[in-house]
Amino acid sequence: MNISFEKGINKNNALTICEWSNEKGEEFQKQWMGSKISYPLDLEKIRKLEDLFSIFHEEEFIGIIQIIKIEENNAHLGRFILNPQKVGQGFGKNALKLFVHHIFEDENINSITLTVFDSNITAKKLYEKLGFKIYKVIEFPSLKYIMKRTR
């Protein structure tokens, strides 16, 4: 599977992300964007995201992922979304596996964390398959987990 990443996102692909997210509604957006980004998603909100990477399968745009922050020796990932038509076909697993490998090429990064809502069972299972383990449980306002993977 030929997966690649490109830093940033172009206007057409950003609008595609808005379409994927807005079609699924506000709750879906909260799950993958967090509560700091208001619904509905629009071009300006996408453009303000730093350290955002576009995901491609061959030449086809299939999603995004973001390095939300790097603190000490940990990179926190988030805002990972794929084309709904590609879900369940191994694209997410391969993309995340490759992205994790890319992050660990930086010798200063010893761990990677990400946050997943309890209700997002598919994502939680994917993260577990790729070696992420529950590191912290957050119960309020919604049950979610911070999952962590070390080198």
N, C-alpha and C positions, 0 to 999 in steps of 0.2 A: 504494500500500500504506500503510494508516494505522497506523504504528508510533508508540507513545508509551512514556514511561518514568515511573516513579513511585519516588521514593526509599523504600527499605525494602521489606519483604515481609510479607504477612499470614500468619497461621498455616496456613490451607488451602493457600496457594500454596507455603509452605515445605515442607509435607508432600508436596506434589506433586513438588517438586524432589528430595526424599529418595527418593521412589518411582522417579522416572526414573533417578536415579543408582544406587540400590541394585540395581535390576533388571539393570543392565548389569555390575555387579561391581566388585571392588576396583581392578583395573587401570584401568578407565574412570574411576573416581573420582579416582585419582592424576593422570590426564591433565588433567582439567579443574579439580580442586581443589588439586592439589599434594600433597606428601607430609606437610605439617604437620597436615592434617585427617584423623583416623583413620577407617577404615572400620568399620562402616557409617555412613553419614550419618544424622543425626537432627536433630530440631527445634532442640535447644539449640545444636548446632554451627552451624546456619544463622543463628540469632538473634545469635550472637556476631560475625558478620561486619559490619564497619563499611563505610560508603559503598557499600552494596549497592543496586542498582536493579532493580526488577521491569520486565519488558518485556511490553508488550501489543500485540496486533493488534486494533484496534478495542476491544472490551471483553474480549477473551479473553486470559488470562494465557498467555504463550508461553515465558517464560524469565527469566534473570537475567544481570546483568553487574556487576562490582565495580571500583571504583577502589581498587586495593590500597594505593597510596601515591603521594604527590606529593612529589618531591624537587627542589629548585631549580625549574627550569622544565619538568620532565618529569612526566607522569602515567603510572603503570604500571597497566595494566588486567589483569584476569584473571577467573577463575571465571565464564566466559561459557558458558552452557548453554541450549539450546532444547529445547522439546518434541520428542522423537524423531520424532513424526508430522509435524512441520513442517520437518525437515531436508531440504535439497535443493530447496526451493521458493522460495528468495530471501529468506526471513524473516531469516536470520542476516546476510546481506549488507546488507540494508536497515537492520536494527537497528544493526549495528556502524557503518555509514556515518553514520547519524544521530547515534549516540552520540559518535563522533569529532568530528563537526561541533559538537555541544553542548560538548564539552570545549574545543575550540579557540575558543569564544566568550570564554573567559577569556584575556585578552591576556597574562597571565603564563605561560601554558603554551605552550611552543614545540615540544614533541615528546611523542609518546605511544609507550610501549613495551608489549610483551606477550611472554609466553613460550609457546612451543609445542614439544611433543615431536616428534622426527623421525618417529615412527610415526603422528602425526596429520596425514596427508597432506591430507585435506579442509580442515581448519582452516588449515594452512599456505598452501594455494592461495587460500583466501578472503582471508587477510591480505595476500598478495601482490597480489591484484586490487584491494585497497583502498589500495595504496601503501606497505605496510609492507615493509621490506627487512631482511635478516639483518644484525644489528648485532654480535652476539656468539654464539659457539658454546660450549656447555657440554657436555663429554663424559662427566662422571662425576656421579652414578651412572648416569644415562641420558642418551643423546644428545638434546639439546634446543637450541632457538635462542631468543635474545632478538631480537625483531624491533622495528624502530623506524620511525616515520613522523614527519616534521617538517611544520610548517605549509606 
